[in-house]
C-alpha cells in the first residue's frame, strides 16, 4: 500500500466532548475523491460510542 494515499481522521467527540482528538489513520482513493474531505462515523474507543471523524492534514 502506498503512503501517498494515507490520511488522518480526527474525532470530533461525542455530545459531551469526550474522545475529541482521537486519531485513526486510513487510506483514500485519490482518483475518485480528489478535492473531497472525508467525514466518516467510526467507533471511538475512548468514548465507547460511534462518533464522527473528519479528515485533517497529515503531519
Secondary structure, DSSP 8 states (H G I E B T S, - for coil): --GGGEEEEEE---TT-TTTT-EEEEE--TTTSTT---EEEEEETTTTEEEEEEEE---
